[in-house]
Amino acid sequence: MIKSVMKIKVIIAIYYPQYLKKVKEEISRIFAGKDYQVLFVSNNDKCNINENENENSNSFWIKGSNCAGEFSAWDEGYAFLKDKELLSENDIVVFMNDTFCHHRLFTFYDRVLYRKAILSCSDINILGEVNAIGDIFYINNFPLSSWISSYIFFGKKNNIDKLLPFNKTNTLDNKDILHIESELKNNKVDVPFFSRELNEHLTKWLFPSNASGWYKANKTSSAILFFKLKAIVNEKLLAYNILSKDILIEDIYEGQMNRIYNSIRYRVYHLCKKYKLL
């Protein structure tokens, strides 16, 4: 059981109106019986969250700027909780976007693993779904072997404070931004402070020659591609910032059986999508 002094604060970025109902249902299932509050940050004017939410002490909502997708939403949501004095030093803060239970199969077993991971949250770690490219890569000459997927991660407040803001792209040098935009027009990812291995991996993912990359590849404008790439940069910088602060990254899907399950749920989801079963 989570100690009574430990509270859970969930900040979730909402963009898709059709996702909202299931998101609310899954959050209530995951955290049932726990001392938690949830803050919805709406990044889409079409996603109308019930304004009565703010009358419920367990639930709040604010409008997000969507200047950096979920990363700006999380910054704005965290600032709101601090401004309202709703954060305590011993709190666990969970950051989600509304795809967590949509762009992959999400079952009772995922809920079990989420609850188990929250119990292992401590002063020395940040937890999430860990991904890798099978090789060491470098960010600002710092070696990494993996990163946390940005659809969910969580940690103790004292560690979260060391990582803010999550949106780092608004501090990039203009020369770097112009270079990144120029290379994108050539269907290439070349982030100056990323190593060759990581840039090559991201190029194959953002501009796939088969079905194993971004599901919206080749269907979007250059502006949307750049917006997506900024989210990718923020995601990788999140891992860099965690590890460079001597905080551990731990996997929700730790262990061979859990990794196999995680791989299978992605494959089944994409097969179902391919054959229009979802």
RODREN-348803 format. One line per field, with one value per residue (C-alpha): residue in three letters; x, y, z. Coordinates in nm, 3 decimals, always signed. Example, Ala and Ser with C-alpha at 12.3 -4.5 7.8 and 13.67 -1.06 7.14 Angstrom:
res <- ALA, SER .
u <- +1.230, +1.367 .
v <- -0.450, -0.106 .
w <- +0.780, +0.714 .
***
This chain:
res <- MET, ILE, LYS, SER, VAL, MET, LYS, ILE, LYS, VAL, ILE, ILE, ALA, ILE, TYR, TYR, PRO, GLN, TYR, LEU, LYS, LYS, VAL, LYS, GLU, GLU, ILE, SER, ARG, ILE, PHE, ALA, GLY, LYS, ASP, TYR, GLN, VAL, LEU, PHE, VAL, SER, ASN, ASN, ASP, LYS, CYS, ASN, ILE, ASN, GLU, ASN, GLU, ASN, GLU, ASN, SER, ASN, SER, PHE, TRP, ILE, LYS, GLY, SER, ASN, CYS, ALA, GLY, GLU, PHE, SER, ALA, TRP, ASP, GLU, GLY, TYR, ALA, PHE, LEU, LYS, ASP, LYS, GLU, LEU, LEU, SER, GLU, ASN, ASP, ILE, VAL, VAL, PHE, MET, ASN, ASP, THR, PHE, CYS, HIS, HIS, ARG, LEU, PHE, THR, PHE, TYR, ASP, ARG, VAL, LEU, TYR, ARG, LYS, ALA, ILE, LEU, SER, CYS, SER, ASP, ILE, ASN, ILE, LEU, GLY, GLU, VAL, ASN, ALA, ILE, GLY, ASP, ILE, PHE, TYR, ILE, ASN, ASN, PHE, PRO, LEU, SER, SER, TRP, ILE, SER, SER, TYR, ILE, PHE, PHE, GLY, LYS, LYS, ASN, ASN, ILE, ASP, LYS, LEU, LEU, PRO, PHE, ASN, LYS, THR, ASN, THR, LEU, ASP, ASN, LYS, ASP, ILE, LEU, HIS, ILE, GLU, SER, GLU, LEU, LYS, ASN, ASN, LYS, VAL, ASP, VAL, PRO, PHE, PHE, SER, ARG, GLU, LEU, ASN, GLU, HIS, LEU, THR, LYS, TRP, LEU, PHE, PRO, SER, ASN, ALA, SER, GLY, TRP, TYR, LYS, ALA, ASN, LYS, THR, SER, SER, ALA, ILE, LEU, PHE, PHE, LYS, LEU, LYS, ALA, ILE, VAL, ASN, GLU, LYS, LEU, LEU, ALA, TYR, ASN, ILE, LEU, SER, LYS, ASP, ILE, LEU, ILE, GLU, ASP, ILE, TYR, GLU, GLY, GLN, MET, ASN, ARG, ILE, TYR, ASN, SER, ILE, ARG, TYR, ARG, VAL, TYR, HIS, LEU, CYS, LYS, LYS, TYR, LYS, LEU, LEU .
u <- +0.000, +0.113, +0.173, -0.103, +0.138, +0.222, -0.019, -0.034, -0.080, -0.163, -0.108, -0.251, -0.228, -0.553, -0.580, -0.825, -1.190, -1.276, -1.011, -1.135, -1.399, -1.166, -0.883, -1.101, -1.214, -0.861, -0.723, -0.998, -0.919, -0.541, -0.556, -0.864, -0.823, -0.524, -0.500, -0.477, -0.576, -0.583, -0.528, -0.643, -0.456, -0.658, -0.439, -0.735, -1.029, -1.248, -1.173, -1.425, -1.366, -1.655, -1.603, -1.748, -1.424, -1.269, -1.548, -1.434, -1.139, -1.013, -1.011, -0.911, -0.869, -0.693, -0.641, -0.297, -0.107, -0.003, +0.316, +0.510, +0.245, +0.242, +0.567, +0.425, +0.105, +0.304, +0.499, +0.177, +0.000, +0.286, +0.297, -0.079, -0.045, +0.241, +0.050, -0.253, -0.025, -0.145, +0.201, +0.377, +0.739, +0.650, +0.406, +0.445, +0.375, +0.253, +0.281, +0.064, -0.071, -0.407, -0.256, -0.143, -0.448, -0.513, -0.201, -0.124, -0.331, -0.402, -0.525, -0.576, -0.214, -0.085, -0.284, -0.124, +0.225, +0.153, +0.042, +0.344, +0.581, +0.429, +0.501, +0.869, +0.891, +1.165, +1.400, +1.650, +1.441, +1.206, +0.986, +0.827, +0.830, +1.195, +1.293, +1.630, +1.791, +2.021, +2.330, +2.492, +2.410, +2.513, +2.337, +2.570, +2.849, +2.674, +2.634, +2.286, +2.150, +1.776, +1.508, +1.162, +0.867, +0.681, +0.331, +0.387, +0.654, +0.648, +0.867, +0.887, +0.839, +1.195, +1.327, +1.075, +1.185, +1.536, +1.411, +1.196, +1.105, +1.021, +0.997, +1.362, +1.318, +1.230, +1.585, +1.756, +2.002, +1.853, +2.136, +2.042, +1.675, +1.749, +1.978, +1.720, +1.446, +1.671, +1.759, +1.395, +1.320, +1.567, +1.384, +1.666, +1.690, +2.013, +2.002, +2.348, +2.378, +2.257, +2.508, +2.502, +2.344, +2.049, +1.997, +2.000, +1.746, +1.518, +1.546, +1.433, +1.146, +1.024, +1.076, +1.023, +1.060, +0.819, +0.548, +0.785, +0.799, +0.574, +0.216, +0.164, +0.483, +0.453, +0.104, +0.188, +0.321, +0.675, +0.538, +0.378, +0.692, +0.895, +0.639, +0.670, +1.047, +1.048, +0.849, +1.105, +1.391, +1.217, +1.163, +1.530, +1.642, +1.420, +1.632, +1.950, +1.839, +1.736, +2.063, +2.284, +2.124, +2.231, +1.871, +1.796, +1.562, +1.356, +1.122, +0.755, +0.792, +1.105, +1.182, +1.183, +0.818, +0.699, +0.913, +0.772, +0.421, +0.495, +0.628, +0.328, +0.073, +0.225, +0.229, -0.129, -0.243, -0.083, -0.225, -0.571, -0.530, -0.408, -0.712, -0.946, -1.037, -1.000 .
v <- +0.000, +0.357, +0.542, +0.783, +1.080, +1.003, +1.151, +1.104, +1.400, +1.310, +1.571, +1.454, +1.632, +1.601, +1.663, +1.412, +1.466, +1.106, +0.979, +1.165, +0.919, +0.620, +0.824, +0.918, +0.558, +0.419, +0.679, +0.599, +0.226, +0.266, +0.482, +0.333, +0.332, +0.568, +0.927, +1.106, +1.418, +1.457, +1.770, +1.770, +2.013, +2.062, +2.131, +2.143, +2.385, +2.107, +1.897, +2.045, +1.912, +1.959, +2.293, +2.142, +1.945, +2.232, +2.205, +1.852, +1.843, +1.530, +1.676, +1.999, +2.122, +2.409, +2.517, +2.446, +2.650, +2.342, +2.525, +2.204, +1.932, +1.732, +1.886, +2.239, +2.093, +1.923, +2.242, +2.443, +2.182, +2.158, +2.538, +2.539, +2.284, +2.481, +2.808, +2.653, +2.502, +2.153, +1.994, +1.854, +1.743, +1.374, +1.364, +1.136, +1.326, +1.127, +1.279, +1.130, +1.211, +1.087, +0.825, +0.606, +0.380, +0.432, +0.398, +0.058, -0.215, -0.129, -0.408, -0.493, -0.614, -0.268, -0.125, -0.381, -0.287, +0.085, +0.035, -0.183, +0.075, +0.356, +0.155, +0.142, +0.517, +0.660, +0.954, +0.810, +0.714, +0.817, +0.545, +0.499, +0.275, +0.243, +0.223, +0.172, +0.151, -0.139, +0.081, +0.349, +0.701, +1.044, +1.368, +1.661, +1.399, +1.223, +0.846, +0.688, +0.345, +0.415, +0.676, +0.706, +0.710, +1.036, +0.893, +0.825, +0.879, +0.964, +1.043, +1.206, +1.583, +1.648, +1.475, +1.634, +1.979, +1.902, +1.834, +2.139, +2.275, +1.968, +2.180, +2.249, +2.327, +2.692, +2.740, +2.597, +2.814, +2.972, +2.824, +2.476, +2.534, +2.654, +2.357, +2.108, +2.261, +2.260, +1.892, +1.799, +1.929, +1.667, +1.394, +1.376, +1.424, +1.596, +1.743, +1.894, +1.778, +1.422, +1.158, +0.998, +0.676, +0.859, +1.086, +0.786, +0.604, +0.907, +0.956, +0.598, +0.644, +0.982, +0.896, +0.517, +0.312, +0.053, +0.039, +0.039, +0.413, +0.699, +0.616, +0.964, +0.953, +1.103, +1.233, +1.563, +1.908, +2.021, +2.234, +1.932, +1.727, +1.994, +2.005, +1.626, +1.641, +1.900, +1.652, +1.383, +1.614, +1.693, +1.323, +1.238, +1.541, +1.417, +1.101, +1.305, +1.539, +1.253, +1.065, +1.374, +1.460, +1.117, +0.993, +0.636, +0.552, +0.241, +0.051, -0.009, -0.320, -0.446, -0.819, -1.057, -1.158, -0.800, -0.693, -0.979, -0.875, -0.514, -0.614, -0.837, -0.571, -0.328, -0.589, -0.696, -0.334, -0.258, -0.575, -0.482, -0.133, -0.270, -0.493, -0.230, -0.437, -0.138 .
w <- +0.000, -0.069, +0.256, +0.344, +0.339, -0.022, -0.274, -0.651, -0.886, -1.247, -1.520, -1.852, -2.187, -2.380, -2.755, -2.904, -2.800, -2.886, -2.642, -2.334, -2.212, -2.211, -2.062, -1.764, -1.720, -1.727, -1.486, -1.236, -1.271, -1.241, -0.931, -0.766, -0.390, -0.402, -0.280, -0.613, -0.803, -1.180, -1.387, -1.750, -1.975, -2.295, -2.598, -2.835, -2.822, -2.962, -2.657, -2.417, -2.069, -1.831, -1.660, -1.342, -1.307, -1.111, -0.855, -0.778, -0.538, -0.713, -1.064, -1.240, -1.596, -1.769, -2.128, -2.269, -2.526, -2.731, -2.824, -2.766, -2.747, -2.428, -2.305, -2.282, -2.133, -1.858, -1.784, -1.772, -1.561, -1.313, -1.284, -1.215, -0.935, -0.780, -0.808, -0.637, -0.370, -0.459, -0.461, -0.156, -0.133, -0.095, -0.388, -0.688, -1.009, -1.311, -1.659, -1.935, -2.275, -2.395, -2.626, -2.335, -2.365, -2.738, -2.954, -2.806, -2.645, -2.282, -2.058, -1.691, -1.688, -1.783, -1.495, -1.262, -1.384, -1.346, -0.985, -0.910, -1.062, -0.857, -0.543, -0.642, -0.701, -0.480, -0.433, -0.683, -0.989, -1.267, -1.416, -1.757, -2.062, -2.164, -2.533, -2.702, -3.047, -2.957, -2.952, -2.741, -2.860, -2.741, -2.653, -2.588, -2.579, -2.290, -2.349, -2.329, -2.411, -2.376, -2.318, -2.164, -2.402, -2.357, -2.325, -1.954, -1.691, -1.322, -1.026, -0.685, -0.682, -0.567, -0.879, -1.114, -0.996, -1.122, -1.477, -1.548, -1.790, -2.001, -2.315, -2.394, -2.764, -2.703, -2.574, -2.884, -3.070, -3.385, -3.593, -3.471, -3.549, -3.903, -3.961, -3.832, -4.049, -4.356, -4.314, -4.260, -4.610, -4.732, -4.536, -4.288, -3.913, -3.811, -3.462, -3.401, -3.041, -3.119, -3.228, -3.573, -3.441, -3.289, -3.590, -3.824, -3.605, -3.597, -3.973, -4.034, -3.790, -3.916, -4.284, -4.298, -4.613, -4.471, -4.204, -3.905, -3.848, -3.751, -3.847, -3.997, -4.203, -4.552, -4.472, -4.306, -4.391, -4.314, -4.029, -3.863, -3.919, -3.741, -3.458, -3.424, -3.433, -3.153, -2.943, -3.026, -2.926, -2.598, -2.534, -2.584, -2.381, -2.098, -2.070, -2.098, -1.820, -1.592, -1.624, -1.619, -1.283, -1.151, -1.136, -1.242, -1.530, -1.451, -1.680, -1.601, -1.819, -1.643, -1.673, -1.969, -1.945, -1.919, -2.215, -2.421, -2.322, -2.413, -2.755, -2.823, -2.729, -2.981, -3.257, -3.190, -3.185, -3.523, -3.676, -3.550, -3.693, -4.025, -4.062, -3.915, -3.612, -3.379 .
***
